[in-house]
Amino acid sequence: NELRGVDPKGLQVGTFHAYCNELLQRRGRDFQVLDDPQLWIFLRRNIRELKLNYYVRAASIGEFLKDLLEFMRRCQDELVGPEQYRAYVERIDRGELPVPRVAKSKKAKELSEQEVCGRCHELAFVFETVERMLKENNFGTFGHMILRAHQLFSEDPSLLETERAHAKFILVDEFQ
């Protein structure tokens, strides 16, 4: 009932990713999107830059990269960048947060608190390095579309107000 009499030509239909990507393009912040296989290959070719110590011993490089991509995807889904993850690790160091589990259940019991903290620091460095490498090459992922659009809105409240004025209603599909 709310849309009766509305000109359908003014309606925008798309996914969150498509909207965010279009917003980034309008603002000159677009990038080449890498899917998981492309990102895995990019990271594998640049594995030395990650300076792995704990994780190179813990698993095969292929398994580590697969787990790293999943970690980064979860962070992006929660709008967590490398700075926030680094701050989280520093809070663990200060004893403000409990030491997390960083390995499968069986192996987690074998790790000392010092090694767990070392792994958290290594992961923070890897996360920062991957983000830097992607930015330097003007690459990103589907998750970056939403994360970087959110950053744009955070940096520019007037952009947020302009976009809000254009979107009176938003229909969210159950899969979104």
Salt bridges, closest charged atoms under 4 A:
GLU22 OE2 - ARG26 NE 2.72
ASP36 OD2 - ARG73 NH1 2.92
GLU49 OE1 - ARG132 NH2 3.36
GLU70 OE1 - ARG73 NH2 3.23
ASP93 OD2 - HIS121 NE2 2.44
GLU96 OE1 - ARG91 NE 2.97
GLU96 OE2 - ARG94 NE 2.76
GLU115 OE2 - ARG119 NH2 3.33
GLU128 OE1 - ARG86 NH2 2.94
GLU131 OE1 - HIS144 NE2 2.87
GLU136 OE2 - ARG132 NH1 3.17
GLU155 OE1 - ARG29 NH2 3.18
ASP156 OD2 - ARG27 NH2 2.90
GLU161 OE2 - ARG164 NH1 2.97
GLU163 OE2 - ARG26 NH1 3.01
